[in-house]
Amino acid sequence: MLSIRNVGKHFGGLHVLHDVSFEVPAGCIYGLIGPNGAGKTTVFNLVTGLLAPSSGSIDFRGESLLGLAPHRITQRGVARTFQNIRIFKEMDLLENVMVGRHEHLKYGGAGLFFNTRAYRAAERRARERALELLTWVGLAHKADMLADNLSYGDQRKLEFARALATEPKLLLLDEPVAGMNPAEKTVLMEEIRNIRERGYGVFMIEHDMRFVMGVCDRIAVLNFGRIIAEGTPDEVRNNPEVIEAYLGKEDAA
Ligand SMILES: Nc1ncnc2c1ncn2[C@@H]1O[C@H](COP(=O)(O)OP(=O)(O)OP(=O)(O)O)[C@@H](O)[C@H]1O
């Protein structure tokens, strides 16, 4: 589904990614892990068009994403959440999800201006879909509440609903369990599995090993900008290079 091939990225003289290749298959929960500064966020920024690679290719469903603006990549079916939650606190939950949805609607500017029947029908469908997505993440009963009043865990769920509102095929999650308590993590694990069951691909960066190993089908490990391992959680967990990267050479020995 997402194919990253021989990708390099440097910022001036600083080489952050070297010859990175891996493939996120369709219908898969895929994890990207690695120590701080390994280059994980840079990979997400390349896939979502916030940065351009210095070399290599990035294809999504058989077509290159290179050179596309971020909103075009969203239209191709890639959505993302951020490490720092980005919701509109002064809007209610339904409005927050509809903001995500609007990027997806295909009515013209004239429709907006004249408030045509087609526009109103599109708006009504957007509201219904937004409510449906809030139901999926268990927030429908709070649809009219201001986002500012949500607990941290609920804010994360709202972010998912908003990302799903763009009707993606692949959902990128940047440290989804950061700041969550164990109960919230358990709920989220179930929700991410549900998202996969509904036919979405999920690609996440996550530092919480228990969570990543518990929920991902496959994992790639970055260390100093290079992929040092790729495989199932068990394969990755038992890989000596991975153990060394996380524990340091002496500890691993
Ligand atoms: N725009 C930029 N300009 C210069 N250097 C950058 C830029 N973005 C990232 N870097 C550098 O690239 C390296 C990798 O950063 P990145 O944020 O991708 O790592 P990460 O694996 O996501 O780390 P963390 O787990 O701490 O979030 C770091 O050394 C960082 O300082």
The ligand as an SDF file (V2000), in Angstrom:
LIG
                    3D

 31 33  0  0  0  0  0  0  0  0999 V2000
   13.7580   20.5530    9.7890 N   0  0  0  0  0  0  0  0  0  0  0  0
   14.8960   20.0540   10.3170 C   0  0  0  0  0  0  0  0  0  0  0  0
   16.0750   20.6960   10.1840 N   0  0  0  0  0  0  0  0  0  0  0  0
   17.2010   20.1950   10.6970 C   0  0  0  0  0  0  0  0  0  0  0  0
   17.2750   19.0330   11.3700 N   0  0  0  0  0  0  0  0  0  0  0  0
   16.1360   18.3480   11.5440 C   0  0  0  0  0  0  0  0  0  0  0  0
   14.8910   18.8230   11.0260 C   0  0  0  0  0  0  0  0  0  0  0  0
   13.9210   17.9090   11.3600 N   0  0  0  0  0  0  0  0  0  0  0  0
   14.5410   16.9410   12.0500 C   0  0  0  0  0  0  0  0  0  0  0  0
   15.8620   17.1950   12.1560 N   0  0  0  0  0  0  0  0  0  0  0  0
   16.8670   16.3350   12.8090 C   0  0  0  0  0  0  0  0  0  0  0  0
   16.7270   15.0490   12.2850 O   0  0  0  0  0  0  0  0  0  0  0  0
   16.9820   14.0470   13.2730 C   0  0  0  0  0  0  0  0  0  0  0  0
   15.8460   13.0840   13.3370 C   0  0  0  0  0  0  0  0  0  0  0  0
   14.7030   13.7470   13.8710 O   0  0  0  0  0  0  0  0  0  0  0  0
   13.2570   13.0890   13.9790 P   0  0  0  0  0  0  0  0  0  0  0  0
   12.3790   14.0860   14.6440 O   0  0  0  0  0  0  0  0  0  0  0  0
   12.8530   12.5700   12.6660 O   0  0  0  0  0  0  0  0  0  0  0  0
   13.5530   11.8660   14.9730 O   0  0  0  0  0  0  0  0  0  0  0  0
   12.5160   10.9470   15.7650 P   0  0  0  0  0  0  0  0  0  0  0  0
   12.9830    9.5490   15.5820 O   0  0  0  0  0  0  0  0  0  0  0  0
   11.1340   11.2720   15.3630 O   0  0  0  0  0  0  0  0  0  0  0  0
   12.7990   11.3980   17.2580 O   0  0  0  0  0  0  0  0  0  0  0  0
   11.8040   11.4130   18.5280 P   0  0  0  0  0  0  0  0  0  0  0  0
   11.5320    9.9900   18.8640 O   0  0  0  0  0  0  0  0  0  0  0  0
   12.6280   12.0740   19.5640 O   0  0  0  0  0  0  0  0  0  0  0  0
   10.5770   12.1820   18.1310 O   0  0  0  0  0  0  0  0  0  0  0  0
   17.2620   14.7960   14.5650 C   0  0  0  0  0  0  0  0  0  0  0  0
   18.6450   14.8880   14.7220 O   0  0  0  0  0  0  0  0  0  0  0  0
   16.6460   16.1520   14.3010 C   0  0  0  0  0  0  0  0  0  0  0  0
   17.3070   17.1570   15.0450 O   0  0  0  0  0  0  0  0  0  0  0  0
  1  2  1  0
  2  3  1  0
  2  7  2  0
  3  4  2  0
  4  5  1  0
  5  6  2  0
  6  7  1  0
  6 10  1  0
  7  8  1  0
  8  9  2  0
  9 10  1  0
 10 11  1  0
 11 12  1  0
 11 30  1  0
 12 13  1  0
 13 14  1  0
 13 28  1  0
 14 15  1  0
 15 16  1  0
 16 17  2  0
 16 18  1  0
 16 19  1  0
 19 20  1  0
 20 21  2  0
 20 22  1  0
 20 23  1  0
 23 24  1  0
 24 25  2  0
 24 26  1  0
 24 27  1  0
 28 29  1  0
 28 30  1  0
 30 31  1  0
M  END
$$$$
